[in-house]
Amino acid sequence: RALVETLQGADAEVVMVGDGLNDAPALAQADLGVAIGAGAQLACDAADVVLCRSSLLDLLAFRELCLATRIAIYRNFVWAFGFNIIGLPLAAGCGYPWGISISPMLAGMAMSCSSVLVVTSSLMLNRFRPSAAADDMPASVAGAASATGGGLEEPLLGGSQGP
């Protein structure tokens, strides 16, 4: 936990990954705590994210999912603001001097279509499949991960007691 506090004191965003009882305080202190699912229940309770399998390769899949979610959020903002920036002024009659106008009923239908597009765009995250991270790893790293069962047998920093 002291290491996490030191890093946070240096204005660093800290991601802590752990699986045991001694990791729980650091998981709770970190900006993002990630618990290995096969670890202690206390670590799972203290973490923000729990990986279901005991594989550190799932961290890469988690990162890909975060990026895909961020892209979906930006895409949804573009859809919503696009419809609102164009549709609302036209429905209010701002384009009337140039002969451009739409009925309020048509504007309401466009807003409904905007909502459907945003929801459909969000539902596309259900089709998310992480890339084959193990195929992209060097053989020495992939072999070490499979030799230990893919789990974290020793802490990455500190002694056997963890940070």
JOBELNOR-V832058 format. One record per residue. N is the residue number from 1. SS is DSSP state (H for helix, E for strand, - for the rest). PSI is psi in radians with two decimals (NA if undefined). Layout:
<<N | SS | PSI> <N | SS | PSI>>
//
This chain:
<<1 | - | -0.58> <2 | H | -0.68> <3 | H | -0.72> <4 | H | -0.78> <5 | H | -0.67> <6 | H | -0.80> <7 | H | -0.68> <8 | H | -0.55> <9 | H | -0.43> <10 | - | 0.34> <11 | - | 0.60> <12 | - | 2.50> <13 | - | 2.24> <14 | - | 2.23> <15 | E | 2.13> <16 | E | 2.29> <17 | E | 2.25> <18 | E | 2.94> <19 | - | 0.04> <20 | - | 3.10> <21 | H | -0.66> <22 | H | -0.24> <23 | H | -0.29> <24 | H | -0.80> <25 | H | -0.69> <26 | H | -0.63> <27 | H | -0.70> <28 | H | -0.61> <29 | H | -0.58> <30 | - | 2.73> <31 | - | -0.63> <32 | E | 2.01> <33 | E | 2.24> <34 | E | 2.10> <35 | E | 2.50> <36 | E | 2.25> <37 | - | -0.55> <38 | - | 0.06> <39 | - | -2.92> <40 | - | 2.59> <41 | H | -0.62> <42 | H | -0.69> <43 | H | -0.71> <44 | H | -0.64> <45 | H | -0.59> <46 | H | -0.34> <47 | - | 2.76> <48 | - | -0.55> <49 | E | 2.42> <50 | E | 2.13> <51 | E | 2.24> <52 | - | -0.63> <53 | - | 2.92> <54 | - | 0.83> <55 | - | 2.22> <56 | - | -0.29> <57 | - | -0.38> <58 | H | -0.34> <59 | H | -0.65> <60 | H | -0.72> <61 | H | -0.67> <62 | H | -0.75> <63 | H | -0.75> <64 | H | -0.70> <65 | H | -0.69> <66 | H | -0.75> <67 | H | -0.70> <68 | H | -0.65> <69 | H | -0.74> <70 | H | -0.73> <71 | H | -0.73> <72 | H | -0.68> <73 | H | -0.81> <74 | H | -0.73> <75 | H | -0.71> <76 | H | -0.66> <77 | H | -0.72> <78 | H | -0.80> <79 | H | -0.89> <80 | H | -0.85> <81 | H | -0.62> <82 | H | -0.83> <83 | H | -0.72> <84 | H | -0.71> <85 | H | -0.61> <86 | H | -0.82> <87 | H | -0.76> <88 | H | -0.84> <89 | H | -0.65> <90 | H | -0.69> <91 | H | -0.52> <92 | - | -0.12> <93 | - | 0.25> <94 | - | -0.43> <95 | - | 0.03> <96 | H | -0.70> <97 | H | -0.42> <98 | H | 0.15> <99 | - | 0.29> <100 | - | 2.06> <101 | - | 2.64> <102 | - | 2.68> <103 | - | 2.66> <104 | H | -0.56> <105 | H | -0.72> <106 | H | -0.65> <107 | H | -0.70> <108 | H | -0.68> <109 | H | -0.66> <110 | H | -0.66> <111 | H | -0.67> <112 | H | -0.72> <113 | H | -0.64> <114 | H | -0.77> <115 | H | -0.72> <116 | H | -0.72> <117 | H | -0.71> <118 | H | -0.77> <119 | H | -0.75> <120 | H | -0.71> <121 | H | -0.71> <122 | H | -0.67> <123 | H | -0.32> <124 | H | -0.31> <125 | H | -0.37> <126 | H | -0.38> <127 | H | 0.07> <128 | - | 2.28> <129 | - | 2.16> <130 | - | 2.64> <131 | - | 2.84> <132 | - | 1.53> <133 | H | -0.59> <134 | H | -0.49> <135 | H | -0.47> <136 | H | -0.16> <137 | - | 2.62> <138 | - | 2.65> <139 | H | -0.63> <140 | H | -0.70> <141 | H | -0.78> <142 | H | -0.66> <143 | H | -0.68> <144 | H | -0.65> <145 | H | -0.68> <146 | H | -0.50> <147 | H | -0.54> <148 | - | 0.18> <149 | - | 0.16> <150 | - | -0.07> <151 | - | 3.13> <152 | - | 1.78> <153 | - | -0.56> <154 | - | 2.60> <155 | - | 2.60> <156 | - | -0.58> <157 | - | 2.65> <158 | - | -3.04> <159 | - | -2.75> <160 | - | -0.18> <161 | - | -0.15> <162 | - | 3.10> <163 | - | NA>>
//
